[in-house]
Amino acid sequence: MKNKTLLVMLGCFLSTQSFAMGVNGNIAAGKEKATTVCAACHGVDGNKTLDNTYPKLAGQYSDYLLKALKEYKSGKRNNAIMAGQAQGLSEAEMANLASYYGSLPSQLGIIK
């Protein structure tokens, strides 16, 4: 019974990890871009917000972050600030940012 429980837990962990690592961006390039573009609102470490207006990005799933950036760029998500920021990003830059912020530890207590 212990072995069966362990196998189920391992399977759940591995499926979560593969989902979380679905974006293959360059983390170093994402950090560089985050420092110059995103840090003012989200912080270089992804945990800073000004008066809780801006979401914390650190520790979010990179797949989710990439999807959000694409939706801001396409207009599917409506936020004037983020739409303007996303318009200037290439697919690679979006993947890099998503990978970078997804690789950071969160202060939200999100468990990946």
C-alpha positions in Angstrom: 0.0 0.0 0.0 2.9 2.4 0.8 4.4 1.7 -2.6 1.2 2.4 -4.4 0.7 5.7 -2.5 4.3 6.7 -3.2 3.8 6.0 -6.9 0.6 8.1 -7.1 2.4 11.0 -5.3 5.4 10.7 -7.6 3.1 10.7 -10.6 1.3 13.8 -9.4 4.6 15.6 -8.8 6.0 14.7 -12.2 2.9 15.8 -14.0 2.9 19.1 -12.2 6.6 19.7 -13.0 6.2 19.0 -16.7 3.3 21.5 -16.8 5.3 24.1 -15.0 8.3 23.7 -17.3 6.4 23.9 -20.6 8.0 27.2 -21.6 11.5 27.0 -23.0 12.7 30.6 -22.6 16.1 31.9 -21.7 16.0 32.8 -18.0 19.1 35.0 -18.2 17.7 37.0 -21.1 14.4 37.2 -19.3 16.1 38.6 -16.2 17.9 41.2 -18.3 14.6 42.3 -19.9 12.8 42.3 -16.6 15.4 44.6 -15.1 14.8 47.2 -17.8 11.1 46.8 -18.6 9.1 45.1 -15.8 10.9 45.9 -12.6 9.3 49.3 -12.0 5.9 47.7 -11.3 6.7 44.0 -10.6 10.2 44.2 -9.2 13.2 42.4 -10.6 12.5 39.5 -8.2 8.8 39.5 -9.2 7.6 40.1 -5.6 7.5 43.8 -5.4 4.3 45.7 -6.0 3.4 49.3 -5.6 0.4 49.5 -3.2 -0.7 46.0 -4.3 -1.9 47.4 -7.7 0.4 45.1 -9.7 0.5 41.3 -9.4 3.4 39.4 -8.0 4.9 37.3 -10.8 7.5 35.3 -9.0 6.6 31.6 -8.7 3.7 31.7 -11.2 3.7 29.0 -13.8 5.6 30.1 -16.8 2.9 28.7 -19.1 0.4 31.0 -17.4 2.7 34.0 -17.6 3.3 33.4 -21.3 -0.4 33.0 -22.0 -1.1 36.2 -20.2 1.5 38.2 -22.1 0.1 36.9 -25.4 -3.4 37.8 -24.4 -2.3 41.3 -23.5 -0.6 41.7 -26.8 -3.6 40.4 -28.8 -6.1 42.5 -26.8 -7.9 39.5 -25.4 -6.9 40.8 -21.9 -7.8 44.4 -21.4 -5.2 46.4 -19.4 -3.8 49.6 -21.0 -0.5 49.4 -19.2 0.2 45.8 -20.0 -1.2 46.0 -23.5 1.3 48.8 -24.2 4.2 46.8 -22.7 3.3 43.6 -24.5 3.0 45.2 -27.9 6.8 45.7 -28.0 7.7 42.1 -27.0 8.6 39.4 -29.4 7.5 35.7 -28.9 11.0 34.9 -27.7 11.1 37.9 -25.2 7.7 36.8 -23.8 9.0 33.2 -23.3 12.1 34.6 -21.7 10.2 36.7 -19.3 7.8 33.9 -18.5 10.6 31.5 -17.8 12.5 34.0 -15.7 9.6 35.0 -13.4 8.4 31.4 -13.3 11.9 30.3 -12.0 11.9 32.7 -9.1 10.8 31.9 -5.5 7.4 33.4 -4.6 6.5 35.2 -1.5 2.9 34.2 -2.0 3.4 30.7 -0.7 2.5 29.1 -4.0 3.8 25.5 -4.2 4.9 24.3 -7.6 
